[in-house]
Amino acid sequence: MILGDTHFGFLTLLPAIVAIFLAFRTKNVYISLLVGIYSGILLFNIFNLLIVKELPIYYLIIIIFASFLEIAQVLTNVLGDPWDAGIVLQVLFIGGLIHLITYSGGSKSMARAIAKKSKGQRSSQFLTW
């Protein structure tokens, strides 16, 4: 059963809040995003269960496990579209490039070069820009 015109209201922000909180807390963006996706799928499936009143409550356990399988289906559908796959690959490429520059010490050497040339607050802000 699909919800159709049901509006979740504030609860639509819950997966994003979970993902952002976990990203700051664990410093692991990929796992946080997967947990955010899972929480959104789980929220949707739980609301489907609550609308159909005649289902027994042990279906909640089935929904929790079925939501894990649904993550794979959602990611396959998203990455199957060439446009979405291109965006995901571009973001992964940019993130990898930033990690490579940070790991090789490029950002520290850039900060040292700017610190040598700056004479005050304004000049350091201008050089950073």
N, C-alpha and C positions, 0 to 999 in steps of 0.2 A: 504494500500500500504506500503510495506516494502522498506527501503532505499537500501538494498543490498550492493553495493560497495562504497557507499558514505562515505567519510572520514570527520569527524567533526573537525579534527585538534586540535587547541588550546582549542576549546569549550569542549572537553572531560574532561578537568581539572576543568571546571566551577563548577560542583556539588561538587567535593572534596574541592575546595576553599571555596564555600559557607558553607559547613559543618564545616570545620576547623575554619573559621571566626566566625560563630555563636557559636561554642563550646567555643572559647576563650571569646567571648563577653557576652554570657548568662550564662556560666558555667554549662550548661545543655547538656550533651553529647547525650542523647537519642533523644531529640527533634531536636537537630542539625543534627543528622544522618537521621532522618525522613525527615527533610526539604531538606537535600542534595539528598536523594533518590527521593523526589518529584521534585526537580529542574532538575534532570537527565531525569526523565520520561517526564516532561513538555517540556524540550528542544528537546527530540526525537520526541514528538508528534507535536510540532510546526514546526520542519523541515519537517515532513510528510505533514503538511498542506501547507507549502511553495512550496513543489515540485509539488503538485497537484494544478495547477493554477486556474482551473475553479470553485473551491469551494468559496463560499462567506466568507467574513471576520468574520461574526458573528459565524462561526465555531470555532473561537479562544476561545470564551466564553465556548462553549461546550467542547472543548479540556481541558480547565482549570479545569472544574468540572470532566471530565472523568478521568483525571490524578489522582485525589484523589481515585477513585475506582480502578485504576490500581495499586496503591500502595498495596492495600490489596491482589490483585492477585499475585503480584511479591513476597510479603512476604510469602504468602501461598505456592507458588512454591518453594521458597528457604527453608522454614522450613519443607516442605514435604519430602525433600531429607534427608535421615538419616545422611549423611556425613556433610552437611551444618548445620543441626540442632545440631549435636554434637559440632561443632565448636562454634556456637552461644551460646549454653549452657555452654561450657567451659569458654568462655570469660565472660559471665554473672557471673559464679561462681567465677572466679578470681577477677572480679571487686567487687563482694559482699564481698569476703574475705578481700580485701584491705580496703573497707569501714568499715568493722567490726573492723579491727585492728586499723584504724585511729580513729574511734568513741570511742573505749574502752581506748584510750590513749597509745596504744602500741608503736606507732611511736615516741611520745614525750618522753616516758621513755627510749626507745632505744637511742634517741639522747642525753638525759642526761647522760646515761651510757657511751656513746662514748666520750662525752665532758669531763667527769671526768678523763678518762684514757689517753686522748690525751694531748701531751705537745707542739705541734707545728703544722705547716701546713702539713708536711709530715706524721706525726703519725696520724693525724685526717683523712687524705685521705686514709691511709693504713687501719685504723680501719673501716672506712666507706666501703671500698672495701670488 
